Amino acid sequence: MSHSYYGKQWQEAQSALVDMLQYENPPQPPKPERDRLAAFQLLATMYVKYIQIFRKLEQAYDQIVHPQKRRVLRHCLDGVMGRILELKHEMINLEFSEYHYFDDVLSDLKLTPNDVEIPIPKYFVNERAKHLKEREKLLGQILAKMAPQGQGREKLDNYMTLEQAVKVIQIHERARQGRLRAKFMREIRQQEEREKLALMHGAPTIDPELAAMKIQKIWKGFAQRKKTRKERDEEMVFLGMAPPPLPSNPKNLPQTLAAKTEEQRRKTQEVHEQEYQQALVNIKENIIKNEGPDMREGMMDQIRQWFIECRDASGKFPEYPSEEDGGSLVIFKEKDPAELEKELREKMTGLQQHRKKERASQGKRTRRRRKRRRLQKRKIRRERKERKEMMMMRKRAGRWPPLVLFLQSASQQKHTNLCGWPGVKLTTLIRSTTRS
């Protein structure tokens, strides 16, 4: 068979497997079946279909030479075998018997009993061939070293002397000669009987033409029967009801050629598997050597970017993931769109809250700063005003010296009442004095 044939086998098995999965997992769960016979028919139908899928997958896995395809096929094959065992246990629990009859199911699916036979997967033996050979070799060595009990005694019992051996040979030789003599005497008696019959009846007389006609009749009948038999065999082969005739050379048989091709494919599988494993090692070394530094730099940049984004979102640098959590693998973990959207929403929410807090704190600082500036301006204006008034008083110091001394002593006490006068402040007194 060609590669396309086994690829088609895999495709058919995969389509049937998808149909079975849809059949077992409908959109709406079915109601539980209360009839035991109907439940068994359902399980038996699924069991037979899974066996057909298993046979196709096993055949494709045994002959496909692509290593990566064989890994995917092996995964599907193991899953199908597990499902077959599950259905088998369910049928056993349902019928309390390990033997089941699928006559109705086979009739409905138009299958034969051979189609539901479970073959032993060939990779059970092929993949363990080396181990099995080593085990057989070890067992052979053990059996060679340890002879069974009683083997020496049997050798002694079977020991024969020279006289006994000569006697046995003589017995067999006399028997052979007796058989030959009996055969010779039987032939002599038969010849004598034929001669007696010829003397009693005389020589046979027959017309030559009649003898020729009898010979022709017998020969024509034989030839026609042979021709008819040949035509009937050809017709049966043409209708597909009989196998074609086998070639004279057994090496040219289709079965022999198919077996040879299958064995060649298995050898090709081993070669491709070795090349695949070696390619994995070479590609890994090549990536580490050529692309490793660039990948390392990219990962470091990504980690830095992660720290910066977390700082912008929360206002502080996050803690590095611990070894139990996976370390830096958590940073490079691939996430689905839902997780990314959720994480982005959380980041945006945290960023908005952080901005609100910054705005609130900035507003408080601004209000405090403005209040401080207003107080400073008031203080500066008041000090300027007082200095101006003091300058005016010093100009008039020549007129009222005692008053100037009094004002100088009173200037040290701002906004205080003078001489117990209620509501009279220093600035008011100075203004009244300067006016006068």
Secondary structure, 3 states (H helix, E strand, C coil): CCHHHHHHHHHHHHHHHHHHHHHHCCCCCCCCCCCHHHHHHHHHHHHHHHHHHHHHHHHHHHHCCCHHHHHHHHHHHHHHHHHHHHHHHHHHHHHCCCCCCCHHHHHHHCCCHHHHCCCCCCHHHHCCHHHHHHHHHHHHHHHHHCCCCCHHHHHHHCCCCHHHHHHHHHHHHHHHHHHHHHHHHHHHHHHHHHHHHHHHHCCCCCCHHHHHHHHHHHHHHHHHHHHHHHHHHHHHHHHCCCCCCCCCCHHHCHHHHHHHHHHHHHHHHHHHHHHHHHHHHHHHHHHHHHHHHHHHHHHHHHHHHHHHHHHHHHCCCCCCCCCCCCHHHHCCCCCCHHHHHHHHHHHHHHHHHHHHHHHHHHHHHHHHHHHHHHHHHHHHHHHHHHHHHHHHHHHCCCCCHHHHHHHHHHCCCCCCCCCCCCCCCHHHHHHHHHHC
